[in-house]
Amino acid sequence: MIPLTDIKYLTIDNVLVRYTDKNQKGFPLLLIHGLGGSIESWINNIEFLSTKFRVIALDLPGFGLSDKPRVSYTIMYYVNFLEKFIKKLKINHFYLIGSSLGGHIGVEFTLRNRKIVDKLILISPAGSMPKSFKGTLALKRYIKIVAAKSSNEIFKILTSFDKSMVDPSYANVIYKRLLLPGSKYAFISALKGSAKAPRYNSKLAEININVLLIWGKEDKMIPLKYVRPFMEHGNSRIIIFENCGHRPHVEKAKLFNRIVKEFLTE
């Protein structure tokens, strides 16, 4: 778990947000988790990356222990919220890492704030799939966690398509978070918000900074084939992790941390 001494809270538009801000002397690095995630999604990364960078990770509204207002959790809702979040922290330039849903948010944020994002890292990002995409079998199974009656049931759902994705203790964290008022609504709303958002593929050329794509070769949630739009982006570097699923930062944490540090310091 994240040490309590590293946890902070602030309020934006009457929404209380939980976040961590470690090593304030370093260059800022913002971490954006995926659907159903939280600060704990980065538990294997924050300590290492904070030896070099100022690592900021938050529970997006609707997730973790942040407030869960009854709003429409669209991609633009999150982009707007993050703009206010970094302004409140008085950050003018930073690096950004986004995982899955967080990657979708990260792309759209960067497109709208090109002058303040210096480098972008995307982990199996959502949003590059065609509008006709109806979801993989793994994604359809994942959605079933909102109806789970126990942490053991969540563990079984997650390990049914990716045995390395989660352990029983993390499944228990997810279960307890989903019991919080507004959690299940936010989960489904954010999923729909990403699915209904305009595809960003045709706008990738407008991103004039270096972009690193990290994808698990065995990703069943968002398959590797959806990396194709980024292959045409001249500033994109693509790294594929062998024997890895949807969460390279969890499954191959040491390799992920090393590659990220090298990319951001070169």
BAFIRO-846703 format. One line per 3 residues: number of its first residue (from 1); for each residue x negated, y, z of N, C-alpha, C. Coordinates in steps of 0.001 Angstrom, whole numbers, plus 524288, in hexadecimal, padded with zeros to 5 digits. Layout:
% BAFIRO-846703
NUM = X,Y,Z,X,Y,Z,X,Y,Z  ...
% end
This chain:
% BAFIRO-846703
1 = 7FCC0,7FB4E,80000,80000,80000,80000,7FC98,804EB,80000  7FEDA,8093D,7FE5D,7FC1F,80E3A,7FE73,7FBC3,81016,8041D  7F716,8118F,80607,7F6A5,8137F,80B6D,7FA4E,81816,80C6E
4 = 7FCC2,81815,810FD,80069,81C49,81257,7FDC2,8219D,81252  7F8BC,821A0,8137A,7F5E2,82693,81398,7F548,828F8,80E2A  7F605,825C1,80A17,7F58D,827AD,804B7,7FAC8,8295A,8025F
7 = 7FF01,8289F,80546,8043E,829C4,8033C,805C2,82F69,80461  807EC,831F6,80074,809CB,83757,80108,80F51,837B9,7FEC6  811FE,83BFC,8000A,81742,83CF9,7FDFF,817B6,842B3,7FC7E
10 = 81AA6,843B3,7F86D,81C1F,8490F,7F728,82180,848FF,7F4A0  82402,84D8A,7F4A1,82953,84DEA,7F28C,82962,85146,7EDA8  82BCC,84F35,7E995,82C6F,851FB,7E4A4,83225,851A0,7E30B
13 = 834AD,85617,7E255,83A41,8562A,7E0E0,83D7F,852CC,7E496  83C65,8533E,7E996,83F2E,85058,7EDAA,83E4F,84A73,7ED77  83A56,848D0,7EA9E,838F0,84342,7EA66,833D4,84279,7ED5A
16 = 83405,83F4C,7F17D,82F59,83E27,7F48F,82C3F,839E3,7F1C5  8273F,83AF7,7F0D8,823E5,83767,7EDE4,81F63,83582,7F144  81E84,83065,7F126,81A05,82E21,7F3DE,81575,82DB0,7F004
19 = 810D7,82F37,7F1BB,80C50,82EE3,7EE41,8075C,82E48,7F171  80320,82D27,7EEBB,7FDFA,82D02,7F12A,7FA50,8306F,7EE02  7F6BE,832FD,7F0AE,7F320,836B0,7EE32,7EDD0,835CE,7F0BF
22 = 7EA82,832C3,7EE2E,7E5AB,830F7,7F0A1,7E0DA,83340,7EDE8  7DD51,83568,7F0E8,7D879,837D9,7EF18,7D998,83CE2,7EC1D  7DB10,840E5,7EED9,7DC99,845CE,7EC5F,7D7FF,848D4,7EA11
25 = 7D33D,846D0,7EAB0,7CEB8,84961,7E854,7CDBC,84785,7E2C0  7D03D,84346,7E134,7CF6C,8411D,7DC02,7D302,84381,7D7EE  7D200,8423E,7D2F5,7D56D,84415,7CEBE,7DA8B,84101,7CF0C
28 = 7DF0D,843A9,7CEAB,7E413,8410D,7CF7F,7E544,83CBB,7CB81  7E74B,8386C,7CD89,7E905,833F2,7CA6E,7EE6A,83263,7CC6B  7F265,83311,7C923,7F7D1,831FD,7CAA1,7F96B,82C94,7C8B8
31 = 7FB93,82966,7CC47,7FD5B,8241E,7CB05,8034E,823E9,7CB18  80592,821F5,7C6D5,80B4A,8219F,7C65C,80CCB,81BE3,7C5C0  80F9D,819CC,7C981,8110B,81446,7C98B,8156A,81307,7C5B2
34 = 8169B,80E07,7C53A,81AAD,80C3C,7C1B1,81FEC,80B6B,7C450  82390,80926,7C170,828DD,8082E,7C34D,828CB,8049D,7C816  82B13,80673,7CC55,82B37,80366,7D11F,82643,803CC,7D455
37 = 82282,806F7,7D288,81D7C,8076D,7D533,81D7A,80B92,7D976  818C6,80C9B,7DB6F,8180D,8105F,7DFAA,81237,81160,7E038  810B7,81456,7E42D,80B2D,81521,7E54E,80865,80FD8,7E5D9
40 = 80B20,80C15,7E82C,808C0,806F6,7E918,80735,80426,7E40F  80959,805D9,7DFA3,807D1,80383,7DAA2,80203,8043F,7D98C  7FFA9,8083E,7DC04,7FA34,809A7,7DB0C,7F6A6,8083A,7DF98
43 = 7F861,804A0,7E2DC,7F579,80374,7E7A2,7F001,80156,7E684  7EF46,7FEED,7E1F7,7EA26,7FCCF,7E08F,7E6C1,800B5,7DD9F  7E8B0,80576,7DCF0,7E5EE,8093F,7D9AC,7E486,80E4D,7DC7A
46 = 7E7DB,80FFE,7E009,7E741,81528,7E26B,7E20C,815BD,7E538  7E0A6,811F1,7E869,7DBE2,8125D,7EB89,7D710,812E0,7E811  7D6BD,80F88,7E412,7D238,80FAD,7E092,7D1FF,814C0,7DD79
49 = 7D654,8163A,7DB1F,7D65D,81ADC,7D7C7,7D583,81FDD,7DAE1  7D709,81FCC,7DFD5,7D673,82486,7E30C,7D0CC,82583,7E4AE  7CD41,821D5,7E3A0,7C7B6,822D3,7E4A5,7C58B,826B5,7E0AA
52 = 7C857,8275C,7DC52,7C689,82AE2,7D834,7CA69,82F4C,7D720  7CF7F,82E33,7D7BD,7D388,831E7,7D63C,7D723,8333D,7DACD  7D9F9,83779,7DA2D,7DE36,838C0,7DDC4,7E301,835BC,7DBE7
55 = 7E443,8317E,7DE70,7E868,82E00,7DCA3,7ED9B,82F79,7DF24  7F15D,830A9,7DBBE,7F697,83227,7DD75,7FA73,82E35,7DB37  7FD3F,82B99,7DEAA,80142,827E4,7DCFB,8063C,8291B,7DFFA
58 = 80AA7,828B3,7DD57,80F9A,829EC,7DFE9,8139E,825B6,7DEE5  81769,82556,7E269,81C29,82260,7E157,81FA8,825F1,7DE1D  82083,8249F,7D93E,82414,827C8,7D614,82966,82819,7D8BE
61 = 82C44,82C5F,7D819,83194,82C9F,7DA34,834BC,827D8,7D875  83784,82582,7DC1D,83A80,820D9,7DADD,837B5,81BD2,7DC4A  83295,81C3F,7DD9A,82F83,8178F,7DEA8,82C64,81811,7E3B8
64 = 82A69,813A2,7E585,82743,813AC,7EA43,82A37,81603,7EED3  82797,81989,7F19D,82A06,81C1F,7F619,82B40,821D3,7F505  82B09,82360,7F00F,82CEA,82898,7EE92,832DD,8289B,7EE87
67 = 83526,82D44,7EEBD,83AD6,82DB6,7EE8F,83CF9,82B8D,7E969  841F6,82A0F,7E997,84481,827B3,7E514,849B3,82A78,7E3F1  84956,82F4C,7E20B,84E24,8323B,7E102,85155,82FC0,7DC9B
70 = 8564A,830F3,7DC92,859C3,82ECA,7D883,85959,8323B,7D3A9  8551D,83183,7D0BE,85434,8347B,7CBEF,85355,830A1,7C77D  852E4,832A3,7C2C7,85195,82F64,7BE4D,84BA4,82F3E,7BDD2
73 = 84963,82AAC,7BE99,843B2,82A31,7BEB0,84186,82976,7B928  841CE,82D91,7B62C,83FCB,82D73,7B0D7,839E3,82E75,7B0EC  83771,82D81,7AC6D,831DB,82EA2,7AC01,830E4,83479,7ACDC
76 = 83434,837BD,7AABC,83375,83D5E,7AB54,8346D,83F2C,7B0EE  837D9,83C72,7B3BB,83885,83DB4,7B946,83354,83D06,7BC16  830B1,838B9,7BAF7,82BAA,837B9,7BD86,8276D,83B78,7BBB1
79 = 8275F,83CC7,7B6B5,8238C,8408E,7B4BD,82442,845C6,7B785  82912,84794,7B7E3,82A35,84C85,7BA90,8288E,84C48,7C043  829A5,847E0,7C2C1,82859,8474F,7C84B,82270,84763,7C919
82 = 81F9A,844A2,7C5C1,819E6,84476,7C652,81772,849CC,7C558  819AC,84CD6,7C1D7,817B4,85224,7C0F6,81805,8554D,7C606  81C54,854BC,7C8CE,81CFC,85789,7CDC6,81978,85543,7D1FF
85 = 818A9,85028,7D1D3,8155F,84D84,7D5AE,80FBB,84F67,7D556  80D7E,84F6E,7D0A3,80802,85112,7D024,80766,856EF,7D116  80B7C,859E9,7CFDB,80B48,85F84,7D0EF,80B2B,86075,7D6CC
88 = 80E36,85D57,7D9A2,80E5B,85DE0,7DF4C,80919,85C72,7E1BA  80658,858CB,7DF4A,80130,85749,7E135,7FCE2,85AE1,7DF1D  7FE6E,85EAA,7DBEF,7FAD3,8628C,7D9B7,7F687,85FFE,7D669
91 = 7F833,85C5C,7D313,7F498,859A1,7CF8E,7F514,85BFE,7CA1C  7F0AF,85D8B,7C7E0,7F0B8,85FFB,7C2B3,7EEEF,85C5D,7BE55  7EB98,85891,7BFA5,7E9B5,854BA,7BBE6,7E937,84F85,7BEA5
94 = 7EA5B,84B46,7BBE2,7E9E9,84627,7BE4E,7E9D6,841DB,7BA35  7E82F,83D31,7BBEE,7E8AE,83870,7B8D7,7EDC7,835CD,7BA74  7EFF3,832A4,7B6EF,7F4FF,83031,7B809,7F4C8,82A6E,7B689
97 = 7F6A3,82717,7BA0E,7F74C,82184,7B8EA,7FD02,82027,7B9BC  7FF63,81DAA,7B5D1,804D6,81C12,7B637,80580,81660,7B4CD  8085A,81385,7B80F,80945,80DF2,7B732,80EEC,80D00,7B597
100 = 80FB4,80A5F,7B126,814E8,808BF,7AF5F,8188E,80D75,7AEDB  81C9B,80DD4,7B221,81FF4,8127E,7B221,81CAD,8175A,7B312  818E3,816F4,7B690,81566,81B64,7B79C,81241,81CF4,7B2DB
103 = 81122,81931,7AF6B,80E72,81A6C,7AA91,811E3,81D83,7A6E2  816E0,81C17,7A6B2,81AAA,81EFE,7A381,81B09,824A3,7A571  81B7C,8252E,7AA8F,81BB7,82A67,7ACE4,816A8,82D61,7ABC2
106 = 81243,82AA6,7AC34,80D31,82D1D,7AB59,80C7B,82F36,7A5DD  80E43,82C46,7A1F9,80DDE,82E1C,79C89,81112,8330B,79BC7  815EF,832EC,79D8C,81955,83778,79CD1,8176A,83C2D,79FF4
109 = 81551,83B2B,7A496,81327,83F6F,7A7B3,80E99,841F1,7A4CD  80B2C,83EAF,7A2B3,80695,840A5,79FEE,8081A,843B8,79B11  80BF6,841D2,79847,80DC1,84498,79392,80FBA,84A0D,794EA
112 = 811FC,84A99,79984,81421,84FAA,79B0D,8103E,852FE,79E1F  80C04,8509D,79FE4,80829,85372,7A312,802A3,85224,7A136  801B6,852F3,79C2E,7FCC4,85133,799D4,7F805,85401,79C06
115 = 7F8B8,858AD,79E10,7F441,85BC2,79FD5,7F25F,85A51,7A54A  7F559,85725,7A820,7F3CD,85600,7AD87,7F25B,85045,7AE6F  7F3E1,84CC9,7AAD5,7F24E,8474B,7AB3C,7ED4C,84699,7A818
118 = 7E90B,8454E,7AABD,7E3EE,84504,7A826,7E2D3,83FAD,7A5BD  7E4B0,83B7C,7A82D,7E451,8363F,7A5FF,7E912,8331D,7A7B6  7EAAF,82F6E,7A460,7EF76,82C72,7A569,7EE48,8269D,7A511
121 = 7EFDA,823BB,7A91B,7EF57,81E08,7A91F,7F4C3,81BA7,7A992  7F5FA,81822,7A605,7FB17,815AF,7A5E4,7FA85,80FCE,7A6A0  7FD9C,80D9F,7AA31,7FD88,80808,7AB3F,802AB,805BB,7A94E
124 = 8025F,802B7,7A517,8071A,8003E,7A2E4,80BBF,803FD,7A2FA  80B48,8088A,7A072,80F59,80C86,7A0FC,81480,80B25,79E5A  818B8,80C82,7A0EB,81DDB,80C35,79E77,81E53,810CC,79AA7
127 = 8224C,81094,79758,82369,814FF,793EA,82178,81470,78E62  81E14,81096,78D62,81C17,80FE5,78812,81F42,80BDD,7850C  822DD,80945,787BC,8261A,80559,7852C,82A3C,807FE,781C6
130 = 82BE6,80592,77D82,82FEC,807E6,77A2B,83521,8085C,77D07  83876,80BC8,77B39,83D8B,80C94,77DC3,840D6,807A1,77DAC  83FBB,80427,779FB,842A5,7FF3F,7799A,840F8,7FB42,77DC0
133 = 83CD4,7FC7E,7809F,83AC3,7F8FC,78495,83EC7,7F824,788E9  8401A,7F343,789EA,84417,7F1FF,78DDA,841BC,7EFA7,792CD  83C9C,7EF7F,792FF,83A0D,7ED75,797A9,8383D,7E7DB,796F4
136 = 833B6,7E6A5,79928,831B0,7E15B,79910,83475,7DE11,79D2B  833C1,7D8FC,79CD7,83606,7D581,7A0C4,833E9,7D6D7,7A628  82EE4,7D82C,7A664,82C84,7D993,7AB6E,82F08,7DE75,7ADB4
139 = 82FF2,7E262,7AA72,83269,7E72D,7AC4A,837F3,7E614,7AE2C  83ACC,7E2CF,7AB5A,84026,7E17F,7ACE8,84038,7DE9C,7B220  83C4E,7DB51,7B2F7,83BE4,7D8A6,7B807,83A78,7DC7B,7BC52
142 = 836E8,7E013,7BB1A,83525,7E3EC,7BEF4,839B5,7E734,7C0F7  83D2A,7E8B5,7BD83,841A1,7EBF4,7BEFE,844FF,7E93E,7C31D  844DE,7E40C,7C334,8481E,7E117,7C6D9,84683,7E1D4,7CC8B
145 = 841F5,7E446,7CD7C,8405F,7E4FE,7D2EF,84420,7E88E,7D5E5  84701,7EBEB,7D30B,84A9E,7EF78,7D5BF,84F24,7EC82,7D840  8501D,7E7BA,7D671,85467,7E499,7D8A1,8526D,7E058,7DC4A
148 = 84D51,7E031,7DD4D,84B08,7DC1A,7E08C,84CFA,7DC75,7E62C  84DCF,7D802,7E892,84FDB,7D7BB,7EDEB,84B8D,7D6F8,7F1FF  846BC,7D63E,7F039,8426F,7D570,7F3E3,83D46,7D6A7,7F130
151 = 8392C,7D764,7F459,83406,7D854,7F219,83206,7D379,7EF4F  8338E,7CEE6,7F136,831F0,7CA0D,7EEAD,83448,7C9A3,7E93A  83910,7CB7D,7E8A6,83B94,7CB78,7E384,838BE,7CF29,7DFCB
154 = 83717,7D3AF,7E1C4,83411,7D757,7DE8C,82EE1,7D4E3,7DCFB  82C5C,7D23F,7E0B0,8276D,7CF9F,7DF83,8281F,7CB9D,7DB22  82C4E,7C894,7DB67,82D5C,7C49E,7D767,82E6C,7C71A,7D21A
157 = 83145,7CB7A,7D21A,83270,7CE2C,7CD2C,82D63,7D016,7CA9D  82A1C,7D299,7CDAD,8255A,7D4DD,7CB80,82183,7D0AE,7C9B5  820ED,7CC93,7CCBD,81D2F,7C884,7CB4A,81F45,7C4EA,7C704
160 = 82438,7C580,7C5A4,82663,7C24A,7C169,82420,7C3C2,7BC1D  82214,7C893,7BBB6,81FC9,7CA31,7B6BB,81A36,7CC28,7B73E  81846,7CCDD,7BC04,812E7,7CEAB,7BCB2,81109,7CD51,7C229
163 = 80E8A,7C8BE,7C2B4,80D0A,7C6C4,7C7DD,808FC,7CA28,7CA97  8061C,7CD46,7C79C,80205,7D08A,7C9F8,803F5,7D604,7CB45  808F2,7D716,7CA3E,80AE4,7DC69,7CAAF,80BCD,7DE28,7D04E
166 = 80D17,7DA76,7D3C3,80EC5,7DC09,7D8F9,80DD8,7D798,7DCD5  80D3F,7D8F6,7E1D9,80CE9,7D503,7E5EF,811A4,7D5A7,7E986  812A7,7D1F0,7ED0C,81753,7D230,7F05F,817BF,7D72C,7F39E
169 = 8135D,7D93B,7F579,81398,7DDED,7F8B9,81564,7E2A8,7F589  81385,7E310,7F0A8,8152E,7E770,7ED61,81ADE,7E6CC,7EBBC  81C84,7E1EF,7EADF,82207,7E0EB,7E9A3,8257F,7E2AC,7EE22
172 = 823A0,7E204,7F2E9,82698,7E3B1,7F779,826FB,7E99F,7F7C1  822B6,7EC56,7F642,822D3,7F214,7F60A,826EC,7F3E0,7F219  826EF,7F178,7ED79,82ABF,7F2E2,7E96A,8304D,7F1FB,7EB62
175 = 8312A,7ED8B,7EDEC,83664,7EC47,7EFE8,83848,7F05B,7F3CF  834E9,7F1CB,7F77E,83670,7F5A3,7FB74,83776,7FAFD,7F905  83462,7FC67,7F520,83528,80175,7F289,83A5E,80190,7EF96
178 = 83BC4,7FD14,7ED3A,840AC,7FCDE,7EA45,84577,7FD14,7EDCD  844B6,7FC30,7F2D5,8490E,7FC95,7F689,84A23,8023C,7F81D  84678,805BF,7F6F3,8472E,80B34,7F85B,84B86,80DAB,7F512
181 = 84EAE,81117,7F75C,852FA,81396,7F475,85108,81650,7EF83  85388,8152C,7EB38,8523C,817B5,7E649,84E17,814F0,7E31A  84B76,81101,7E557,84721,80E71,7E29C,848DF,80B8D,7DDB5
184 = 84CFB,8088D,7DE33,84EB1,8056D,7D9B5,850C2,808E8,7D558  8538B,80D06,7D6D8,8556F,810BF,7D2E1,850D6,81334,7D008  84CDD,814E3,7D2F8,84859,81779,7D09A,84576,813C5,7CCF1
187 = 844E6,80EDF,7CE7B,8423D,80AF2,7CB4B,844E0,80A73,7C5F5  849FB,809B0,7C601,84CE0,808FA,7C11A,84CFB,80E07,7BDEF  84D9B,81275,7C091,84DC1,8177C,7BDDF,8488F,818A3,7BB2F
190 = 84430,8178E,7BDDD,83F09,8187B,7BB90,83E0B,814D5,7B6F6  83FE3,81005,7B760,83F5B,80C4D,7B318,8424E,80E3A,7AE49  8471B,80FFA,7AF1E,84A3A,8120B,7AAC9,847DC,8170F,7A8A4
193 = 845C5,81A41,7AC1C,84368,81F2D,7AA6A,83EE0,81E56,7A6B8  83BB0,81A5E,7A7DE,8374A,81927,7A472,83928,816D6,79F4F  83D08,81357,79F95,83F00,810C2,79ADE,84190,81496,79719
196 = 84433,81892,7993B,84713,81C4A,795FC,843C9,820F1,79436  83F2B,82187,7966C,83BDB,82606,7950D,83A01,825A1,78F65  83963,82A15,78CBF,83741,82A02,7876E,831DA,82782,78769
199 = 8309F,82491,78344,82B75,82226,782DE,82759,8265B,781DD  822EE,825CE,7844A,81ECB,829BB,783CC,81ACD,82862,77F90  81B80,823F6,77CDD,81782,82204,7793A,815D0,8260F,7752F
202 = 8198B,828DE,77305,81848,82C9A,76EE0,81585,83171,770F5  8156F,8321B,77626,8130F,836C7,77879,80DAC,835C9,77AC4  80BD0,830F2,77A7F,806D5,82FA8,77CF5,8024D,832C8,77AA4
205 = 802BD,83433,775B4,7FE97,83745,7732E,7FDF1,83CA1,775B8  801EC,83E63,7788E,801AF,84376,77B1A,7FE6F,84356,78022  7FD18,83EA1,781F3,7F9DC,83E20,7869D,7F429,83E62,784E9
208 = 7F18C,8429A,7863C,7EC3C,8437B,7844B,7E80B,84258,7885D  7E95D,83F3A,78C46,7E58B,83DA6,7903D,7E466,837D2,78F93  7E062,835FE,7923D,7DF1D,83071,7920A,7E314,82D45,79528
211 = 7E4E6,82904,792B9,7E8D6,825A4,7951B,7E6B1,82016,79569  7E738,81DB3,799F9,7E5A2,81844,79AB8,7EA80,814F0,79B8F  7EB1D,810D6,79869,7EF5A,80D0F,79903,7ED21,80820,79B71
214 = 7EF81,8064C,79FA7,7EE05,8015B,7A213,7F2D0,7FDD3,7A20A  7F233,7F93F,79FB0,7F6AB,7F5BB,79F03,7F514,7F02C,7A058  7F86B,7ED4B,7A2F7,7F77A,7E7C6,7A402,7F90B,7E48D,79F41
217 = 7F5A7,7E121,79D98,7F6B7,7DDF8,798EB,7FB8D,7DA8B,799A6  7FC8C,7D8E1,79E7E,8010C,7D578,79F91,805AA,7D880,7A1D6  805E9,7DD7D,7A0E0,80A38,7E0B4,7A2DA,80F59,7DEDE,7A066
220 = 812D5,7DCF8,7A3A8,817EE,7DB2B,7A1C8,81C2A,7DF4F,7A284  81B04,7E349,7A590,81ED2,7E76F,7A688,81F07,7EB34,7A1E9  81A85,7ED4D,7A085,819EE,7F0A3,79BE5,8156C,7EE53,798BC
223 = 8169C,7EAFA,794F5,8128A,7E81D,7921B,80E8C,7EBA4,78F6B  809EE,7E979,78EC1,8057D,7EC3C,78C88,8069C,7EE9E,7872B  80A32,7EC62,7843D,80B3E,7EE5B,77EF4,80D16,7F40B,77EF5
226 = 80F09,7F5DA,7835F,810F3,7FB41,78399,80C9D,7FF43,78460  807C8,7FD6E,78427,80353,80100,78435,8027D,80377,77ED5  80501,8016D,77AD1,803FC,80310,7756C,8045A,808F1,77473
229 = 8083B,80BB4,77673,80873,8115F,77569,80385,81441,7772B  80108,8124B,77B4D,7FC5A,814DD,77D51,7F789,813AB,77A03  7F7BC,80F8C,776E6,7F351,80E17,773A1,7F24D,8122B,76F69
232 = 7F63C,81547,76E31,7F5B0,81951,76A38,7F42E,81E93,76C92  7F3E3,81ED2,771B7,7F261,823A9,7745C,7EC71,823CE,774BB  7EA0E,8277E,7721C,7E469,827A8,77184,7E153,827D4,7768C
235 = 7E39D,829FE,77ABA,7E0C7,82A82,77FAE,7E201,82620,78386  7E4AE,82214,781A3,7E628,81DC6,7851B,7E210,81976,78525  7E0F3,81786,789D4,7DDA6,812EA,78A84,7E114,80EBD,78CF4
238 = 7E0CD,80A08,78AE5,7E437,805D8,78CBA,7E0FB,8016A,78EF7  7E223,7FFEE,793D3,7DF6C,7FB99,7965E,7E37E,7F78B,797FB  7E29C,7F2B9,79649,7E641,7EE76,79768,7E3D7,7EADE,79B7C
241 = 7E6AE,7E9FD,79FB1,7E4DA,7E689,7A3DE,7E6B2,7E0F4,7A2C3  7E2F7,7DD51,7A25C,7E446,7D7CE,7A1A6,7E691,7D58E,7A6AC  7E9EB,7D19C,7A601,7EC44,7CEEB,7AA85,7EEB4,7D2CA,7AE52
244 = 7F1A8,7D678,7AC3A,7F3E7,7DAAA,7AF64,7F955,7DC05,7AD61  7FCE5,7DD2F,7B0FE,8023B,7DE7C,7AF9F,80342,7E453,7AF96  80794,7E5F0,7B1ED,80989,7EB43,7B172,806D4,7EF33,7B4F8
247 = 803FB,7ED60,7B8F6,801A3,7F10D,7BCA9,7FBBD,7F03A,7BD26  7F8C3,7F1CB,7B943,7F312,7F122,7B974,7F087,7F39A,7BE40  7F2B5,7F7F1,7C021,7F070,7FA99,7C4AA,7F110,7F770,7C9AD
250 = 7F493,7F39A,7C997,7F558,7F021,7CE08,7F28D,7EAED,7CD18  7F375,7E8B7,7C87A,7F17B,7E37D,7C74A,7EB93,7E356,7C671  7E97C,7E76C,7C42E,7E3D8,7E7B9,7C313,7E1C2,7ECE0,7C545
253 = 7E2AB,7EDBD,7CA4D,7E1AA,7F2D5,7CCB4,7DBFC,7F494,7CC34  7D846,7F125,7CD35,7D2BE,7F2BA,7CCFE,7D12C,7F466,7C787  7D2CB,7F156,7C3A0,7D1A4,7F2AF,7BE30,7D45B,7F7C1,7BCB3
256 = 7D94A,7F842,7BE34,7DC49,7FCFF,7BD19,7D9A0,801C2,7BF76  7D83F,80174,7C467,7D5D8,805E9,7C719,7D0C2,8078F,7C47B  7CD9F,803C0,7C300,7C899,804FA,7C08B,7C95E,807A9,7BB41
259 = 7CCF5,80598,7B820,7CDEC,807D6,7B2F0,7D023,80D57,7B361  7D3B6,80E15,7B706,7D5FE,8134B,7B7CF,7D1DD,81731,7B96E  7CE97,815B7,7BD22,7CA86,8194A,7BEF0,7C6CB,81AB4,7BA77
262 = 7C553,816D7,7B757,7C1D3,817D7,7B2F3,7C44F,81B76,7AEF6  7C93A,81A9C,7ADC4,7CBFE,81DCA,7A9E9,7CC87,82370,7ABBE  7CDAC,82428,7B0BC,7CE94,82969,7B2C2,7C997,82C77,7B3D7
265 = 7C537,829CD,7B430,7C050,82C83,7B563,7BCB4,82D12,7B0A7  7BE27,82ACC,7AC49,7BAC1,82B1B,7A7AD,7BB1E,8306A,7A500
% end
